[in-house]
Amino acid sequence: MAFGKHPTLSRYIASEFLFSFFVSFQFFFLVFFFNQLLLMAQEILAKGIPVGSVLLLILYSIPSFITLSAPFATMTAALMAYGRFSSDNEILAMRSAGFRKFAIFQPVLILGTIIAIASLGVNDIFLPAGTKAFHQLWLELILKHPGLELGEYSIRRIRDTIFITGAIDETGIHPMIIVERDNSGNLNSIIARLASPAIKGNKDGFPGFRMHNVLSLIPNSIRSDEWTWSRARYMDYRILSDSLTISDQYENPAYMRILEVRRVISEKSKNQRKRLEEEVAQIERKKYELSLEYYDLARGRASVLENTKFNIADSYSGMEGLIAGLPVDHSLQIWKLEYYQKFAIPFSSLPFVFLSFPLGLLARRSGRAVGFFIGLMLTTLYWSLLVLGRSLGLRAGASPFLVMIVPVIVLLIIGVGFYLYRVKS
């Protein structure tokens, strides 16, 4: 691989970087992989879930491992490569041969940019598909193995359906209550003495429950005091249908591509602006009514002074209530955080690529080891900032762009500044 005017030098530096990247990527990938495997072993294998299903869940998680591992491995690999060059005095030899510092830095910068773009592609294409498949399989496992999510004597909401469970043993759940909303908006209740976790003769591959000794209650949509009820010896209850799966109905930015998330954010922002405009218009009407009341009071045209004062206080209180109750769409904040995170993680390696060159030059001994150690420290620092930023965005309502993108920009400025300082020195 050749870059610019010095192909031999570029190939040499690129090969060292790619070797370090391969080692670092394996390290981070295995860390995330075994972490997921341990979670699976603790939460799934211990509850009797088939090993094949566990392996599929891990397979669907691989895009997330790649998305997280690639930028961290890029940063660590750059530090390891330049640390090794510096400790072996190869940087000094390159400079003595007349190569400019930018020529030494350029191959890693180009490769780091390519890896960041490739990571963005994985994050945009494979990660949503893998996450969607993961959760769809997870929900199917929940239905086949209710003890996985439906704990004893608990209430669990899946989509628009509420599951209320009693005791759980090898025969199933007893008793079990399912509350769901129909097309008319009524909350229908299905009460069963026993719910077996699998439907016998399930040829379509859609899991569900076989409900025994069933009582169904359907309220009248017109008269709230009237109910329709029915009994059955057993019934089959399925959550998945031929045309639509749970995952298809569950809209989540983690399942969607960047352009799709941006479209949803645009729609939510438009609806939010419309609601705000309506509320502001009401506030302006209240202000106008209040000004008229004050005008009548000032001109002495109010027939009953006490009534006018009461009207003024009522109008002011109503206006304050409208201002305090301005609509806030918390889901929009979540969508924006997910949107900016899709860019922040893949491109987080670029600031550290710039930092890696001057930091690598400081490693005089054990270059690769020192570079790897510095890479772990910077990885931990950035991951902590990412978690902190997301927490601030969710709990404190901080700007998603500010907590996700601005740290990357600030680190990039620091990295470029440090690089230029070392180049000139």
Secondary structure, DSSP 8 states (H G I E B T S, - for coil): ---TT-HHHHHHHHHHHHHHHHHHHHHHHHHHHHHHHHHHHHHTGGGT--HHHHHHHHHHHHHHHHHHHHHHHHHHHHHHHHHHHHHTTHHHHHHHTT--HHHHHHHHHHHHHHHHHHHHHIIIIIHHHHHHHHHHHHHHHHHHSGGGTS-TT-EEEETTEEEEEEEEETTEEEEEEEEEE-TTS-EEEEEEEEEESS-TT-TTS--EEEEEEEEEEEE-SS-TT-EEEEEEEEEEEES--SS--HHHHS--GGGS-HHHHHHHHHHHHHHHHHHHHHHHHHHHHHHHHHHHHHHHHHHT--SSHHHHHHHHHHHHHHHHHHHHT----HHHHHHHHHHHHHHHTGGGHHHHHHHHHHHHHT--SSHHHHHHHHHHHHHHHHHHHHHHHHHIIIII---HHHHHTHHHHHHHHHHHHHHHHHHH-
